[in-house]
Amino acid sequence: MTSFAPDSIVLNRKLPLWYQVSQSLRASILGRSPQDPLRLPTEEQLAGHYGVSVLTMRQALKELEDEGLISRHRRRGTFIEPHARRGSPVRLLGSVDAIVAQQSGMTTELLDHGSTPVPGELAEFFPDVGEVSTYHRLRSDEKTGEPTNHARNYVRPELAARIDLDDLVRWPMTKVLRDVADADISRITDTVEARLADPETSKLLQVPLLSPILHYTGVTYDAAGRPLDVAVIHYRGDRFSFTVTLDAT
């Protein structure tokens, strides 16, 4: 029987290996195509794929099993749960793969795209370009169809030329920039604040006007410290929470 083939990952030895592996595998599962097989490789095969011990791999799989994304059956193997609920709290531990995983797993609709002069509030991030490419997407719960967030990405034009719109429907922008546009992503800085729903957000997310929402701004930088993408996302306040874990080492 053919097994599902997860993406690869470059591990950061300063972060828990099991967590990085679980988040990378989670992103692969949530970004899979409908025709991909549901059976996962064995623990030993997955451990070899990620370059970790079987014990570490077992801990990563337990995390996904507890979340309900996979089920494990003695003598039969481990399988992806095709109808698992995918609206989980956003947890940021420090790896780009964690960001990719938390952006994955929802139905995505591309509302519009194009080019625009750099907005005044983003001028500090793009001092060397006159225009940026924009992508506006609406994400909904795959099971219920309920809208959960809408996002605008402002991307440097030279990177936008490498982006296929079909990829943005299937995958998060971070994954598209890294794996398709070959962007050299070094870090992502996130800011989250409470706001009130404006008319556009109220309509798109189907919430009352002036109801609480989470306003997220994520800035993606390359190794030289140059901003590549600024994401502005409005999350329904009744569907998301943010937990940040800081590594002491």
N, C-alpha and C positions, 0 to 999 in steps of 0.2 A: 504494500500500500504506500502510495506517495505521501511524504510528509511535508508540512508547511516549512518554508525556508525563511527564517527571520533575517533581518538586516544585521550587519556587523556593527561593532562599536569599538572605539578607542577608549580604554578604561583609564580613569583618573585614580591613581593610587592613593590620593588624599581623601577619597570618598569611599563609603562602604561599597564593596564590590557587588554584593547581592542586590543592593538598591539600584545601582547603575544597570545591572543586567536585567532586573525586573522591569525597569522603566523602558529600556531599549526594546525588550521583548513585547512589552505592553504597546509601545508605539507601532511595532510591526504588526501586531494582532489587530489593532484598531484601524490601521491603514491598509489592511489587506484587500484584495479584490474578491468579489463574490465567488469567483471560480477557484480561488486558492483552496487547497485541502485543509481540513479542520484538524487533522492529526498532527501533533507536534513530534519532533524527533525525540529519542530517548534522553534521559538525564545525562548519560555519558556523552552522547553526540552533541547535546547542547553545551555541556561543559567544555568540550573540545572546541566548539564553534566560538565561544566567548573567551576561551583561554583562562578558565577558572576551575576550581575544584568541584567535584560532584556535590560536596556538602554545601558550597556556596550556591550552586545551581539549584539545589533542592530548596534552599531558603528563598531564593528568588521566585521559584514556582509556587511555593506556599503563599507568598504575597499575592500573586495573581489568582490563586485558587480562593483565598479568603475574600478577594474582591468580586469573585464570581465570573471572571473572564475565562477560566479554564476549569475542566473537571478531570480528575485523575482516577483511573480504574485499574485495579490490580490485574495483571496479566494482559490487559487490553491496551494500556498506554494512556497518554495524556491528550486531551482534546480541547480545542477552542469551543467555547459556548457561543453559538451564533446569535442567540437572542439575549445575551447578557445586557443588563442596563449599563449605560456608559456615562452617565452624568455623575461624576465623582468630584469631591472637593479638589481644588487646585493645590498641590503640595510642591513646593520648590526647595530642592536640597542643594542644588548647585551645578548640576550638569545640564548641558544643552539637550541631552536625550530626555531628561525629565521635562523640559519645556515642550519638546516635541510630543511626548506622551500625553501631557495634559491638554494639548491642543487638538489631539486626535479624537476619533470616535464619534463624531456627530455628522449629521447630514448637512452639507454645505451648499449654499446657493450663492453664486457670484451675481451680485446686484448690478454692479457697473465697474468699469475700469477706464483709465485714460491717463492723460498728463495734465498737470496743473502747476502754476507757479508755487514755489515753496510757501506754505502758510506762515504768517508772521510768528506764530507761537512755536514753529519748528525751525526757524531760521538758524538758531544756534547749532543745530545738528547738520545742516547742509549749507555751510557758508560758501562753498565753492561751486554750487550748481544753481541755475536759475529755475529749473523745473524738476519735479519728481514724478514718477509714475505712481498712480493710486489704484488700489483694489479695495472694493467694498463688498464684504461678504456677510451673509446671515447664516448662523448655525442653529440647528434645531435638534432636539432629542430624536434619535433615530427611531425609537419605539413609539413615542406618543405624538411626534410631530410638533411638539411645543417649542417655540423659539426660546433660546437660552442666552444668546449674545449676538451682537453684530460688531464687526471689526473693519477698520480702515487701516490699510498698510500704505506707507509712503516709502518708496524704494528708489534707490539711486538708478538713473536711467540706463547706465551700462549693464546693470544686473537685470533690469526688467527685460532687456532684449533677449535674455536667455530663458525667460519664464514662459512656460506653456500654460494657457488658461485652464486646460483640462486637469493639469496637476494641482492647481489651486482648489479645485473642487474635491479632489481625492485626499490631498495631504495638507498639513499646516504649512504656513509660509516659511517657518524656520527650517523645516525639512526640505522644502523646495529650494530655498537659497543654498543650503549646505550640500544637498545631494544631487541637485539638478543644475543649479546655476554655478556650482563649484565655488561658492563664496567662502572665504577664509574666516569663519566665525570664531572669535576669541572669547567674547563674553556677551551677556545680555543683562541689562540693568532694568529692573522692574519697579514701577511706582503704582501703588493702589490707593485710591481714596474714595470716600463716600460722596455721592452726588445725587441730585434729583433728576428723574427722567424728563428730558426735553420732549417736544412734540414728536420729533423723528424717532427717538428711542421708544417712546410710549407706543407708537404705532407699530414699529417693527417687532418689539418684544411682547406686545399685547399686554401691557401693564398700564395702570392708571397714570395719567399725567402727574408729574412731581412725586411719584413713588420712589423709594430708595433704590439705587443701583450702585454697582461697583464700577468705577472708572479706572481702567488699567492702561498704563503707558509702558511699552516695552521697547527699549532701544538696543538694537543689535550692532555690535562693533566688530571690526576686523582686528588682526594682530597689531596693526599700526595705530589702533585707537580711533579709526575713522568710522562714523556711523554709516551703516549700510541700509538699515530699515528702521522705521519707527512705526510701531503698531499701537493704535488707539482702539481699545475694546470696551464696550459697555456690556456688563453682565447683569442679568436679572439678580436683584438682591436676595430673592427667596430661593435661589438655586445654587449659589456658589459661596464658598468660604475660602480664605487663603491661610495656609499655615506655612511659615518659613522656618526651616531647621538650619542652624549655623554650625558648621564643623569647628571644633575647638582647636584642631591641629593646623 
